[in-house]
Each structure stands twice: as C-alpha cells, then as structure tokens.
Amino acid sequence: MNEVTEARYELVSGNKLPAGKVCRIQEAPGLAVVEILTGEATERLCEELNEFHRSLLAEERWVQTPIADPRRIEQAPEGLGVATARWELRPDLPAVLACAPIEKRNRFTWFIHQEHASTRLVREMNRYLLRIVGDGLWRQNWTPAS
C-alpha cells in the first residue's frame, strides 16, 4: 500500500482533458491529481476539497494500492464492491460550505453545494469513484473513534 500523501483538485482548460470529459484523475505513488474543466466547478470547491483532503491524508485514513498499470483508473469498474464513495449535489448544504464530507466504515460521501459543481461533473466523478473505491484501488484505513 502507498500512503497517499497528496491529493489535489485543480481547474484546467479544455485542451488539457480528453475530448468530451469534464474531469480526469491522474495518479502516481502517493499522489492523486483531479483535473476539472474550468466552468464545471468553482475555485472555492477545489480549495475546500484540497483542505479536507490534507486532513484526511495527514490522518492516514486512506491508502493507495500499488500502481501496476498507470491507466488503471480509466478502466471500467469491475464491480468488486470493496467500499462506496460518491459525490452528491445538495441544495440544502449551508451556503458557507462548498462541500462537506461524511465518512463511515466502507462509505464516503461528499456533499457538494449545488452552486459549486455541475451535474455532469458529479456524474463523471461518481464513475471514477466507483472504479477507485469500489474496486479497492484506494482503501479506507478505518479506525473507529474511541
């Protein structure tokens, strides 16, 4: 397992992503970079996601399995059902928050304020998460609260 030491969300121009995509996740050992097409998310959402991920990773709550194939994230989900993670647009999230994480054993949900991400971005992120978390490419290092 690789300790994920950095996860970064950044807005990028359209020519940086494959045609028809609004986001892409690239990884290397200990690193995950989420590139989001400008206009599909706000800068504030990226900043808040980066801040939350710094805390999650500092606490070693998620680990990355060894990368045998650099294209593994782009492969179709195998449906292993290791855990679930998803983004969910929420109109009722307080306006002071662009996002809020909810974590339980084998489950992680990002509530995203609807003004900070497009429906298309949420759908694409959820496809990635089905592969990444559902197939165990990244694993939760769950320690129940004492």
C-alpha positions in Angstrom: 0.0 0.0 0.0 1.1 3.6 -0.7 0.3 6.2 1.9 -1.5 8.9 -0.2 0.5 12.0 0.8 -1.2 14.4 -1.6 -4.5 14.8 -3.3 -5.0 18.0 -5.4 -8.0 19.4 -7.2 -7.3 21.9 -9.9 -9.3 23.7 -12.6 -7.8 23.3 -16.1 -8.6 24.5 -19.6 -10.5 22.2 -22.0 -7.4 21.4 -24.2 -5.8 19.6 -21.2 -8.6 17.0 -20.9 -9.6 14.3 -23.4 -12.4 15.3 -25.7 -15.8 15.1 -24.1 -14.5 14.8 -20.5 -15.1 17.3 -17.7 -12.6 15.8 -15.3 -9.7 13.4 -15.1 -7.8 11.8 -12.2 -4.1 11.1 -12.6 -2.1 9.3 -10.0 1.4 8.4 -9.1 2.6 6.7 -6.0 1.3 8.8 -3.1 -0.3 11.3 -5.3 -3.7 11.9 -6.9 -4.5 14.9 -9.1 -8.0 15.7 -10.1 -8.2 18.0 -13.1 -11.6 19.7 -13.5 -12.7 21.6 -16.6 -13.0 25.3 -15.8 -16.7 26.2 -15.5 -17.7 22.7 -14.2 -16.7 23.6 -10.6 -15.8 26.7 -8.6 -12.3 27.6 -7.4 -13.8 27.6 -3.9 -14.9 24.0 -4.2 -11.4 23.0 -5.3 -9.9 24.9 -2.4 -12.2 23.2 0.2 -11.7 19.8 -1.3 -7.9 20.3 -1.1 -8.2 21.4 2.5 -10.3 18.5 3.6 -8.1 16.0 1.8 -5.0 17.4 3.5 -6.6 16.5 6.8 -7.8 13.1 5.7 -4.4 12.2 4.4 -2.5 13.6 7.3 -4.5 11.2 9.5 -3.7 8.3 7.1 -7.3 7.5 6.7 -6.9 6.4 3.0 -4.2 4.4 1.3 -3.4 3.8 -2.3 -2.8 0.2 -3.6 0.4 -0.2 -5.7 0.0 1.1 -9.2 0.8 -1.8 -11.6 -1.0 -0.2 -14.6 -0.8 3.6 -14.9 -4.2 3.6 -16.8 -6.0 1.6 -14.1 -8.3 4.4 -13.1 -9.6 4.8 -16.7 -10.6 1.1 -16.9 -14.2 0.1 -16.4 -15.2 -0.8 -12.9 -15.0 -4.5 -12.1 -17.9 -4.3 -9.6 -15.9 -5.7 -6.6 -17.9 -3.7 -4.1 -15.0 -3.1 -1.7 -16.4 0.2 -0.5 -18.5 3.1 -1.8 -17.7 6.7 -2.3 -19.7 9.3 -4.1 -20.4 13.0 -4.7 -23.9 14.2 -4.1 -25.3 17.6 -5.0 -27.1 19.2 -2.1 -29.3 22.3 -2.4 -29.7 22.3 1.4 -26.0 22.5 2.3 -25.4 25.8 4.1 -24.1 28.5 1.8 -20.9 28.9 3.9 -19.8 25.4 2.7 -18.9 24.4 -0.8 -18.7 20.8 0.3 -18.8 18.6 3.4 -17.5 15.0 3.9 -19.5 12.3 5.6 -17.4 9.2 6.4 -18.4 5.8 7.8 -16.8 2.4 7.6 -16.7 1.4 3.9 -18.6 4.5 2.9 -17.6 8.1 2.0 -19.9 10.8 0.6 -19.0 14.3 -0.4 -22.0 16.6 -0.1 -21.4 19.3 -2.7 -23.3 22.6 -2.7 -25.2 22.7 -6.0 -23.8 26.1 -6.8 -20.2 24.8 -6.8 -20.3 21.9 -9.3 -22.2 20.8 -12.4 -24.4 17.7 -12.6 -22.1 16.5 -15.4 -19.0 16.8 -13.1 -20.7 14.9 -10.3 -21.7 12.1 -12.7 -18.2 11.8 -14.0 -16.6 11.9 -10.5 -19.0 9.1 -9.4 -17.9 6.9 -12.3 -14.3 7.4 -11.2 -15.2 6.7 -7.6 -17.0 3.5 -8.5 -13.7 2.3 -10.0 -11.3 3.7 -7.5 -13.1 3.0 -4.2 -15.5 0.3 -5.3 -12.7 -1.8 -6.8 -10.2 -1.1 -3.9 -7.6 1.0 -5.8 -7.7 3.3 -2.8 -8.7 1.8 0.5 -10.1 3.2 3.6 -7.8 2.8 6.7 -10.7 2.9 9.1 -10.1 3.2 12.8 -13.3 3.6 14.9 -13.5 6.6 17.2 -12.5 5.8 20.7 
